[in-house]
Amino acid sequence: MSADAARPVPPPPLPLPPADRGATRIADRVVRRVAGRAAAEVLGAGPGGGEVVRTSVDVRGSRVDGVHLDVGLAYPTHLETAGSELQRRVTERTAYLTGLTVSRTTVRITRLAQSTAAEPTEWAESSRSRRRAARRPWSERRAPAAVFALLGAAVSGALLADVVAVVVGRGPSGVRLRTLDWLTSHGPADTAVAVGAAVAVVAGLWTLFAALTPGLRGRLPMATTDATDATATATAVVDRPAVAALVRHRAADVPGVSRVRVTARRRRVAVRARIGFGDPAGTRDALTRTTEGVVAGLGLAKPPRVRVRVSRDAYWQPPGTHDGEQRHEQNHEQDHEQDREQKEATPHAPPPAPASAP
């Protein structure tokens, strides 16, 4: 019997745990494309359709802190239901395909396009009873944070360099000595000190205002339909320019309206229209009903008030005026005026001489 045959066979090595085999890193652009494809799938499956305008993600290690979607929807579409469904499906689909934890999904509706679908009047009535309070999304305040971070880094770096110079025996910098000498010779009554204090107070108040207010005044939050949505981190918003464009498009279809201007604010939608014919009071009532129906159908958390102003155009025609008869009378008067001017401008010719007898 050989020595090789007597030697025991070692057992096969145990597989390494997944944590010791290596790491899998997913690029941000991959997560962004996955979220964009998931949103496109949801919008393509909906009855009204839509499009993905822009997608951005914030990936931190093994989690996605935020998925931000700018989408365009077709009107009429129940925006409340469409936004909630888009948030849920994008969060679930992105987490399933990437294996990352998606903590927040923000949907921003930037466009509203007219479609041929039926007007969802029943949605407007049902959304009033199911609407819950929704908070406006908070701005990240990147510009103020970057400014204060740069200022703090510059001041801290200068102080650290001066302290290191003193420790190594090089002495304090001349800037610090001159600053201390100037401070010892100037008090609160000096103009420069008062101006510096005022600037510091204004900067501090501005910082507190930016920290305590949500910002993003150009976005209107949409309502949530149940308690789970009210406590979730996902939010859906509608841009005010999109609301103004939609109201302007629908108001222009009201009979008698020649020009219309719409301004959408947080608490009010102002409609200024000029009419070319018809009753101003009736046109104002029709514009009010149309605007209120559009605003109610958006599913906003706090629907803004509607304010309508109507003014007559320069060529306004009262109700009951026949355009053909009025145009015929104007043309008849113009013909008479032209004949009269032509007779006044033509000199009187002498009567023709009688013809001679043969």
Rosetta blueprint (number, residue, H / E / L):
1 M L
2 S L
3 A H
4 D H
5 A H
6 A H
7 R L
8 P L
9 V L
10 P L
11 P L
12 P L
13 P L
14 L L
15 P L
16 L L
17 P L
18 P H
19 A H
20 D H
21 R H
22 G L
23 A L
24 T L
25 R L
26 I L
27 A L
28 D H
29 R H
30 V H
31 V H
32 R H
33 R H
34 V H
35 A H
36 G H
37 R H
38 A H
39 A H
40 A H
41 E H
42 V H
43 L H
44 G H
45 A H
46 G L
47 P L
48 G L
49 G L
50 G E
51 E E
52 V E
53 V E
54 R E
55 T E
56 S E
57 V E
58 D E
59 V E
60 R E
61 G L
62 S L
63 R E
64 V E
65 D E
66 G E
67 V E
68 H E
69 L E
70 D E
71 V E
72 G E
73 L E
74 A E
75 Y E
76 P L
77 T L
78 H L
79 L H
80 E H
81 T H
82 A H
83 G H
84 S H
85 E H
86 L H
87 Q H
88 R H
89 R H
90 V H
91 T H
92 E H
93 R H
94 T H
95 A H
96 Y H
97 L H
98 T H
99 G L
100 L L
101 T E
102 V E
103 S L
104 R L
105 T E
106 T E
107 V E
108 R E
109 I E
110 T E
111 R E
112 L E
113 A E
114 Q E
115 S L
116 T L
117 A L
118 A L
119 E L
120 P L
121 T H
122 E H
123 W H
124 A H
125 E H
126 S H
127 S H
128 R H
129 S H
130 R H
131 R L
132 R E
133 A L
134 A L
135 R L
136 R L
137 P L
138 W L
139 S L
140 E L
141 R L
142 R H
143 A H
144 P H
145 A H
146 A H
147 V H
148 F H
149 A H
150 L H
151 L H
152 G H
153 A H
154 A H
155 V H
156 S H
157 G H
158 A H
159 L H
160 L H
161 A H
162 D H
163 V H
164 V H
165 A H
166 V H
167 V H
168 V L
169 G L
170 R L
171 G L
172 P L
173 S L
174 G H
175 V H
176 R H
177 L H
178 R H
179 T H
180 L H
181 D H
182 W H
183 L H
184 T H
185 S H
186 H L
187 G L
188 P L
189 A L
190 D L
191 T H
192 A H
193 V H
194 A H
195 V H
196 G H
197 A H
198 A H
199 V H
200 A H
201 V H
202 V H
203 A H
204 G H
205 L H
206 W H
207 T H
208 L H
209 F H
210 A H
211 A H
212 L H
213 T L
214 P L
215 G L
216 L L
217 R L
218 G L
219 R E
220 L E
221 P E
222 M E
223 A L
224 T E
225 T L
226 D L
227 A H
228 T H
229 D H
230 A H
231 T H
232 A L
233 T L
234 A L
235 T E
236 A E
237 V E
238 V E
239 D E
240 R H
241 P H
242 A H
243 V H
244 A H
245 A H
246 L H
247 V H
248 R H
249 H H
250 R H
251 A H
252 A L
253 D L
254 V L
255 P L
256 G L
257 V E
258 S E
259 R E
260 V E
261 R E
262 V E
263 T E
264 A E
265 R L
266 R L
267 R L
268 R E
269 V E
270 A E
271 V E
272 R E
273 A E
274 R E
275 I E
276 G E
277 F E
278 G L
279 D L
280 P H
281 A H
282 G H
283 T H
284 R H
285 D H
286 A H
287 L H
288 T H
289 R H
290 T H
291 T H
292 E H
293 G H
294 V H
295 V H
296 A H
297 G H
298 L L
299 G L
300 L E
301 A L
302 K L
303 P L
304 P L
305 R E
306 V E
307 R E
308 V E
309 R E
310 V E
311 S E
312 R E
313 D E
314 A E
315 Y E
316 W E
317 Q E
318 P L
319 P L
320 G L
321 T L
322 H L
323 D H
324 G H
325 E H
326 Q H
327 R H
328 H H
329 E H
330 Q H
331 N H
332 H H
333 E H
334 Q H
335 D H
336 H H
337 E H
338 Q H
339 D H
340 R H
341 E H
342 Q H
343 K H
344 E H
345 A H
346 T L
347 P L
348 H L
349 A L
350 P L
351 P L
352 P L
353 A L
354 P L
355 A L
356 S L
357 A L
358 P L
